[in-house]
Amino acid sequence: MFTGLIETTGVIKKITNKDNYLVFDIEAIFDDDKHKIGDSLACDGICLTIVSFDRQKFTVEVSQETIDKTIAANYKVGSKLNLERPLKIGNRLGGHFVSGHIDDTGLITDLKVIGASVELSLTFDKKFEQLVVDKGSITINGVSLTVNSVIENRLTVNLIPHTLKSTNLKSLKAEDKVNLEFDIIGKYAVKAQEVSNSDKQTLAKLSEGGW
């Protein structure tokens, strides 16, 4: 579980193809070196497992499922990634609950400079419309952000100067794709409503049948 508050950024130094998966060597420096093999690491919001590391580099493996569902296939040597280690119990939760499991990829449609900030607009798959609400939370490339507005499958968020300075979102441009994770609480709420509606329909059919 993550928060969407980026600790640091890393740079892909090597990409290796192994059978049907990829291996990334990522150069990054954290405030401490308390890592171990098997730890999770959110890379642009994708929860990956550390298979080896030293003080300045991590190695993670990327499955075919992850390649198919995220922008991982677009990465190249030199690509900059947003990095976050898992939430520790007892820490302040400054962002929102982030699982690191990408739901969809979004397409950047516009970037508008407003003072020192940037308003970012993107589109996403229509089937996820009910999971995005005004002033709700969304994760873009692992960054916890607040939805400014949403109309059907188009949303806007505001990137403040700190976010632009501390993440890779400052390098985005129109037509770029990004990883999206929708608010997990919203997903559970929608699922519960669907189950409730299904139960009501079943009871109605039983009543119509004389039961």
C-alpha positions in Angstrom: 0.0 0.0 0.0 1.3 3.4 -1.0 0.2 7.1 -0.5 1.0 8.7 -3.9 3.5 11.0 -2.3 6.7 10.6 -4.3 9.9 10.1 -2.4 12.3 10.6 -5.2 12.7 10.0 -8.9 14.9 7.4 -10.6 16.4 6.8 -14.1 16.3 3.6 -16.0 19.9 2.6 -16.7 19.3 -0.8 -18.4 16.4 -2.7 -19.8 16.7 -6.5 -20.3 14.2 -8.8 -22.1 13.8 -12.2 -20.4 11.3 -14.6 -22.0 8.0 -12.8 -21.7 9.0 -10.1 -19.1 11.3 -7.2 -18.7 14.0 -6.4 -16.1 14.7 -2.7 -15.2 17.8 -1.5 -13.5 16.8 1.8 -12.0 19.3 4.3 -10.6 17.9 6.1 -7.5 19.0 7.5 -4.2 16.6 7.5 -1.2 17.1 9.2 2.2 18.1 5.9 3.7 19.1 2.5 2.4 16.8 0.3 4.4 15.7 -2.0 1.7 15.6 -5.7 1.2 15.0 -8.1 -1.6 11.3 -8.8 -2.0 10.3 -5.2 -1.0 7.6 -3.5 -3.1 8.4 -0.3 -4.9 5.9 1.9 -6.8 7.5 2.9 -10.1 5.3 5.5 -11.8 2.5 4.0 -9.7 3.2 0.4 -10.7 3.8 -1.9 -7.7 7.0 -3.8 -8.6 9.2 -6.1 -6.5 12.9 -5.4 -5.8 15.0 -8.5 -6.9 18.4 -6.9 -6.2 19.8 -3.6 -5.1 22.8 -1.6 -4.0 23.1 1.9 -2.6 22.4 3.6 -5.9 20.5 1.1 -8.0 17.4 -1.2 -7.8 16.5 -4.0 -10.1 12.8 -4.9 -10.6 11.0 -7.4 -12.8 8.0 -6.4 -14.9 5.5 -9.2 -15.9 3.7 -9.5 -19.2 0.4 -8.5 -17.5 2.0 -5.3 -16.2 3.5 -4.6 -19.7 0.0 -5.0 -21.2 -1.9 -2.8 -18.7 0.6 0.1 -18.1 3.0 2.4 -20.0 5.9 0.1 -19.0 6.5 -0.9 -22.6 7.1 2.7 -23.6 10.1 3.1 -21.2 13.5 3.5 -22.6 17.0 3.7 -21.1 17.1 7.2 -19.6 13.3 7.3 -18.8 12.6 9.1 -15.5 10.3 7.4 -13.0 8.5 8.5 -9.9 9.4 6.3 -7.0 7.7 5.6 -3.7 8.3 2.9 -1.1 5.3 1.3 0.8 3.5 3.1 3.5 4.7 2.4 7.0 2.2 2.0 9.8 2.4 5.1 12.0 3.3 7.5 9.2 1.1 10.4 8.3 -1.1 9.7 5.3 -0.7 12.8 3.3 -2.0 11.5 0.0 -4.6 8.7 -0.3 -4.6 4.9 -0.2 -2.8 3.7 -3.4 -2.5 0.0 -4.2 0.0 0.2 -7.0 -2.3 -1.8 -9.3 -2.9 0.3 -12.5 -6.5 0.4 -13.7 -6.0 2.2 -17.0 -3.7 4.3 -19.1 -4.8 7.9 -19.8 -4.0 10.1 -22.8 -2.8 13.7 -22.2 -4.9 16.1 -24.2 -3.8 19.5 -23.0 -1.4 21.2 -20.6 -2.2 24.8 -19.7 0.2 27.0 -17.8 -1.7 29.0 -15.1 0.7 31.1 -13.1 3.4 28.9 -11.6 1.1 25.8 -11.9 0.0 23.6 -14.8 -3.5 22.4 -15.5 -3.3 18.9 -17.0 -6.3 17.4 -19.0 -6.5 13.8 -20.0 -9.0 11.2 -21.3 -9.5 7.7 -20.0 -11.6 4.6 -20.8 -15.4 5.4 -20.6 -16.0 2.3 -18.5 -14.3 4.0 -15.5 -16.4 7.1 -15.6 -18.2 6.3 -12.4 -14.9 6.0 -10.5 -13.9 9.7 -11.0 -15.6 12.5 -9.1 -15.0 16.2 -8.7 -12.5 16.9 -5.9 -11.9 13.1 -5.6 -8.5 11.5 -5.6 -6.7 9.9 -8.5 -3.1 8.6 -9.1 -1.3 9.7 -12.2 2.1 8.0 -12.7 2.1 7.2 -9.0 1.3 10.8 -7.9 -1.7 11.4 -5.7 -3.7 14.3 -7.2 -7.1 15.9 -6.7 -9.5 15.9 -9.6 -10.4 19.6 -10.5 -13.3 18.6 -12.8 -14.6 15.6 -14.7 -16.9 15.5 -17.7 -17.7 12.0 -18.9 -14.3 10.4 -19.5 -12.2 13.6 -19.5 -10.7 15.0 -16.3 -8.4 17.9 -15.2 -5.9 18.1 -12.4 -3.7 20.9 -11.2 0.1 20.4 -10.9 1.5 22.8 -8.3 5.2 23.9 -8.5 6.3 21.3 -5.9 4.8 18.5 -7.9 6.4 19.8 -11.1 9.8 20.0 -9.4 9.6 16.7 -7.6 8.1 14.3 -10.1 8.4 13.4 -13.8 5.0 15.0 -14.6 6.8 18.2 -15.6 8.0 16.4 -18.7 4.6 15.4 -20.0 3.2 16.7 -23.2 0.1 16.3 -25.3 -0.5 12.7 -26.7 1.7 11.2 -23.9 0.2 8.2 -22.1 0.2 7.9 -18.3 -0.6 5.3 -15.7 -3.9 5.8 -13.9 -5.1 4.2 -10.6 -8.6 5.2 -9.5 -9.5 5.7 -5.8 -9.7 2.2 -4.2 -12.5 3.4 -1.8 -14.5 4.5 -4.8 -14.0 1.1 -6.5 -15.3 -0.7 -3.4 -18.3 1.6 -3.2 -19.2 1.1 -6.8 -18.8 -2.7 -6.4 -21.0 -2.7 -3.3 -23.7 -0.7 -5.2 -23.6 -3.2 -8.1 -24.1 -6.1 -5.7 -26.9 -4.3 -3.9 -28.7 -3.6 -7.2 -28.2 -7.2 -8.3 -29.7 -8.5 -5.1 -32.7 -6.2 -5.5 -33.3 -7.4 -9.1 -33.1 -11.0 -7.9 -35.7 -10.4 -5.1 -37.9 -8.6 -7.6 -37.8 -11.5 -10.0 -38.6 -14.0 -7.2 -41.5 -11.8 -6.1 -42.8 -11.7 -9.6 -42.6 -15.5 -9.7 -44.8 -15.8 -6.6 -42.0 -16.6 -4.2 
